[in-house]
């Protein structure tokens, strides 16, 4: 029997949550699934929580404030209990009727993850513009070979999340993170519906956060276990420049030139010090942040309560 946990983050989706829950429930019962629906209220300021409490069966996770979609996914995934984990947006643009086909595709090809591909998107121009730009950058930096990594509709095997914590805007790059760890990723075209209630939460700030996290994934993929290959190379370049400046400064000194009013001693010292610092700083701070969240009991969000319906 197929067992699945459906995780849905919600932020100001009072006009969508009840109908979305009904759609998910209908699909699960029509296919004979053993299922749970996990609704994560990400600090909504409208009647989303009240509407969610009308839904049954459901597990409702309530945040103390708005921590973001990635934190909501992480909390929902950690509260889930079944073999397959399905994630999807709370705006009803993802179609729950695609879930059975995605599960069948995952099992047929023995994938660990199947990601939805919104080939015919029903978003406005600005959102599609930013998404296309992000895809081009992702193809260069991340190379996850996924057409639409930003699609929230995905199916995962439970073991994918045994050693992963999500923060920032990392939910967009879960397939890339899993491929780094050796999991297999597939992709299926899915239906994408126009938004009928509420407003989009996507803006330029989220796009910038996504870009920063994309750089983090790129670094994690290429240099996580060998950071000095990157930082050491940059450090050697700066040390080489410092050596050239230092040599030129020494030549000027030997010629008897007064160096007190020149920039060369300062440039020499600056280049050498910067080169040395590159060995122990920069992106290592990102690794320390990840290590902190992996090893400590702290998380990037706080759950106020969990309600079983």
N, C-alpha and C positions, 0 to 999 in steps of 0.2 A: 504493500500500500504506500502511495506517495504521501510524504509528510512535508509540509512547508510552513515557514513563518514569513508573513508578508509585513515588511517594515515601511511605514509611511510617515515622513516628517511633515508637520503642519505648522504653518505660520500665517495667521490671519486668513484662514480658509473656511470660514463659517458657511459659505455658500456651496462648498464642495464636499465636505467631509462625510455627510450622511449618505449622499448618493454614491460617492466613491466606495464607501464601506459596503453598501448594498451590492455594487457591481462585483467587488472582490469576493464577497460571500457567495453570490450566485455562481460565479465561475468555479470556486472551490467545491461547492456542493454538487454542481452539475457533473464534475469530474471525479467525485468520490474521494477527494483529498481529505486527509487528516490535517487540520490547519489551525493557525492562530493569526489574528490580525493585530499588529502592534502599531498604535497611533501615538506619535511623539509630538506633544504640544510644545513647540519651541518658543515659549514665552509670548503667545498670541495676545493681542490687545483687543480683540473683538470677541465674538461669542463662539469661537472655535471649540474651546474646552466644553462648553455647555452642550454644543451639538455632538461632540464626540461621546459624551456620556449617554447620549440617546442610542448609541450603536451597541449591538450585542450579537455575537460574542466579540469582545475586544479587550486588549490590554492597553491601557492609556498611561503613557509616561509623561509626566508634567515637569517641565524645567522651571527653575525659579526666575529665569529671564531668558531673553533671546541669545542663544549661544551659536546659532548658525546650523545650516543643513548638515554639514559633516558631523558635528557633535550629535545631532539628532539621529543620524544613521548609526553612529557608533553606539549610542545608548540603546537603540532598538535592537541592534544585532547582538549586543551583550545580554539582553533580556530574552532573546529568542531561544527556542529549545529544539526545533525540528531539523531534519536532515538537510533540507534545502532552505535557503534564505533568499527571498525575493525582495528587492528594493524598488521603490517607485515614488514619483512625485505626488504631492497632495493636491495638485491643481486640476486633476482629471484629464490632463493632456495625454498621459500614458493610458493605454487601454488594457485593463485586466484580462480581456479575452485573448491577449497574446501570450499569457503565462503558460497555458498547456503546450503550445507549440514550442516555446523556448525550453521547457523542461524536456520535451521529447527530443529536441535537437541536442541538448546537453547529454542525454543518456545515449542517444544513437551514436554520437561521435566521441563519447567518453571525455567530454570537456570538464574542467573544474569550474569554469565561468562561461556564461553566455550573456553577451551585452546586446542591448537593443540598438538598432540603427534607424533613426528617424529620417528615412530617405526623402520623404515628402513632408517637410516641416510646415507647421501651420503657425509659425511665429512671425512677428513683425520684422521689418527690414533691419532695424538696428540690432536686434538680438541675433539674427542670422549673420549679420556682418561681423559682430564680435566673435561669434562661434566659429565662423570660417577662418578668421584671423588666428584664433587660438588653435584650430586644427593644423594650420600651416606650421605654426611654431612647434606644436606637439610632434608633427611628422619629422621635424629637424632634431628636436632635443630628446624626446621620449621614445619615439619609434615603436609605439605599442601596436601599430598596424590595425588600429581600430578606427572605423570611419567616424564614429560618433561617441567618443568617450564620455561626453557630457550628458548622454541620455541616462536618466536615473533608473530606468527599467532594466534590471539585471537579475540573473539567477545565479546563485553561488552554492557550491557545496559547503557544508558547515566548516570543514577543516581549513578552508581558505582564511578564516579569521582567528585561528588558534593563537597566533603570535603577532597580531596586527592591531594597533590602536590608530584611530583616525583623528586628525585635527586639521585646523586651517581650512583649506578648500580641497582637501585630499580626496574626497569622495569621487571627484572627476577622474582621478588617476589610479583608482583601485586596480583595474586590469593591468596597468603598467607595473604597479608594485607587486602584484601577484606573479606576473611573468618573470620579474627579477628573481623571485623565490622559486621559480621552476613550475608554477601552475600553468595549465593550458587554458587558452582563452578562445572562444568562438564568438560569432556575431550573427544576428538574425535581423532582417528587416521587420520593423514593427509599425503599427498604426500610430499616427500622431494627430491628436484632435485639437481644435482651437479652444482657447480658454473661454469658458462661458460665465464664470463668476470670479470675483476677486481681481487682483492686479499682480503682474509679474514682479518678482523680487530681484530680478537680475538687473544689475547696473554696472557702471564703469568701475566702481570700487571692488565689486566681486570679480570683475575681469582682471584687475590688477593683482588681487590676492591669488587668483588662479594662476597668473603668470609666475608669480614668486614661487608658488608651490610646484609649478612645472619645472623651474630651475632646480628646485630641491630634489625632485624625482630624477632629473637628469644626472645630478651629482651623485645621488644615492645609487643609481644604476652603474655609473662608470667608475666612481672613486670611493665608494663607501668603505671598502676593505683596503684601499690603497690611496688614501688622501694625499700623501706626499708626492704621488705621481703628478697630481695637479698643482698643489701648493709648492712642492719642491721645485717643479719646473719653472713656475713663475718666480719663485725665490731665486733660482739660479740666474734667470734673466736679469733681475734687479741687482743681484750681486755682481754680475758681469758689467752692467752699466756703471755700478758704483766703482768697480775696479778701474774702468776706463777713466771715469772722472777723477779718481784718486791719482792715477798715473799722470794725467794731464796736470793736476794740481802740483804734484811733486816736480814735474819738469819746469813749471812756472816758478816754483820756489827755488830750484837750483839755478835758474837764470837770474835770480835776484829780484824777481818782481814782488812788490808788496801785495800780499793776498788779503789783507784786512778789509779791503773795499771791494772784493770780488765775490761772486756767488759760488765759485768752484768748490771750496771746502764744505760749504753747506750742502751742495748737491751731492758731493761724495758721501758725506755722513748720512744724509737722508736716504740715498739709494741703498747703502749697505744695511742700515737699520731696517728699512722696509723689506729688503730681501730676507733678512733673518726672521722678521715677524711673520712673513708669509708661511713659514714652516709650521707655525704653531697656532695660527689664528684663522680668521675668515670663515670658511665653510665648516671648520671643525666645530664651531659654535652650533651649527645646525645639527650635527651629529650628537652633541651633548644634549640638545633639547629633546631629540628623539629618545635618547637613552634615559633621560629623566622621566618621560611619560611611560616608557616601556617598563622601567624597573620600580618606579615609585607607585604609591597608592593614589596619587593625585591624578585628576583628570581635568580636561579643559572645560568641563561643564558640571553643573550640580543638579541632581534630580530632586524635585520637591516631594513628589509622591508617585506611587504606581497604583493604578486603579484597575481592578479586574471586573469586567462586566460579563 
